[in-house]
Amino acid sequence: MSTTVGTPPAEGGLARSRGIDLITTVRTWWMAYLVRRIEQAAIIQLHAMSDRELQDIGVTRCQIERAVRDEFDHRPLDGCSGSSRAPLNC
């Protein structure tokens, strides 16, 4: 029985591994970029909606960014109760 422990990988294997690491990193950056662009588009669209339309979907103006980024906990923030008397641009 022959065992080769601690043998360094062939040169082609190291280069291939670095290439795969680079591709994985670029793919991760690209996906983060796309997610950010989609979030920004959603935020712009929600800010373009009227206060009544936002109320219909249960979001106030100050909750738009958090709702889009999935950080929305469905509790009103201080000064953002969603009522007609509360400031909607907080």
Residue pairs with C-beta under 8 A, 6 or more apart in sequence:
9 17
39 68
39 69
42 68
43 64
43 65
43 68
46 54
46 59
46 64
46 67
46 68
47 61
47 64
51 61
51 88
54 60
54 61
54 64
54 88
55 82
58 74
59 67
59 72
60 76
60 80
60 82
60 86
60 88
61 88
61 89
61 90
62 77
62 79
62 80
62 88
62 89
62 90
63 72
63 77
63 80
66 72
76 82
77 90
79 86
79 87
79 90
80 86
80 87
80 88
80 90
